[in-house]
């Protein structure tokens, strides 16, 4: 039997607030789409994606510590903060994350089409409990 995940609070939300940290420690909060990778019905890993040169990608490359909380599309918090760590993942895991995100968000495919025309690199982050 699988124990409940720290990420169970996110199962019924469409957005999470991702707080990543600048060099001097100031947090930057961003509402993002996410998808969970469930194990026995409990998400153990959450995936988000971003442009490779975004501020959050730069901050996470420098410092993997993040905090996450359920939120609405404008970033209004709907739950408590959870300490976590984020990492940019490679091809196989990134593909899995993108499949989970595409299954959850129908509009994401349209955004991906427009992103191809801008020719900006994308990265997928895996978020794990601390």
N, C-alpha and C positions, 0 to 999 in steps of 0.2 A: 504494500500500500504506500502510495506516494504522499509525503507530507505536503501541506499547503505551501504554496510559493509566496515569497514576499511580493510578487507581482500580481497576485489574485485581485487586488484592488483595481487593476486596470482592465480586467476582462470585458467590462461592459462600456468602456469609454472609447471615444474616437480620437481623442487628443491627449497628449501628455505634455507637461511643461518640463523641458530639459534645461537644467541649470548647469552650465559649464563655467570654468573659472579662468579669468585673465591671469597674467603673470603675477600681478601684485595681490591676487586673491579675491578680487571683486567678482561676484557671480553675475552671469548674464543668462536671463531666462528667455526661452524661446518655445512657443507652442508648436508641436510637430505631430504629424501622423506617425503611427507606430503599429506594429503587428507582433503578436506573441507567438512563440514556438512552444506549444503545450507538450508536457510530458504527463501522461495520465490525467489530462484535463486541467493541469496547472501550468501556466506559462513560467518557464525557467529562464528564458532569454527573450528580450524584446529587441526588435529591429527598427531602425529608422534610416532614412537616407538623406543625403544632402549633396550640394555641389562641393566638389573636392577643395575649392579655394574659399569656402565660406568661413566666416568667423568661428562658428562652432567646430568645424573640422580642424581649424588651426589650433583652437584651444584644447580640443581632445587629443590631438597629436602630442601636445606639450604636457598635458596633465589628464590622466584617464579618470580622475575622480569627477563624478557628476552627482547631481541630486535630481530625482524625478518625482512628479506628483500628477495625479489626474487633473485635467483642466478642460475648459471649453475652448472653442476655436479662437477666442480673443486672449486666452491665457489666464482667465479667472480660475483660481484654484478650486477644485472640487473635492480635495482630500489632502492627506498629510504627505509631507516630503519623505522620500526613501533614499538613503545613501546607496550609491551604485558605482559601477565603473563601466566605462565605455571603451571600445576598441574598434578600429577600422578592420574589417574582415576581408579575407581574400576571396577568390573566385567562387569556389563551391558554396561556402557559407553565405557569401554575398548573393549568389543566385537564389538560394533558399529564402533569404530575407526578402528579396524582391518579389518572389512568388507569393509569399505570405502577405506582403503589402498590396500586391495587385489583386489578390483574392478579397482583401478587406475593403479596398477603396477603388471603385470602378473609375473614378475621375483620374486616378494616378496614371493610367495608360495614356490619357489625352495629354497630361502634363509631360510625360516622357517623350511623346511625339514632338512637342514643341521644344523640348530640351535638346533633341537631336539637331535641330536647326541652329541652335546657339553654340553647339560643339563645345560644351563645357563638361569637364569630367565630373563624374558622380562617385560617391563613396557610400558604402553601407556600414552602419555602426551596429555592433552587437552590444546590448546593455545587460550586464549581469549584476545580481545582488552583491553588495560588499560583504 
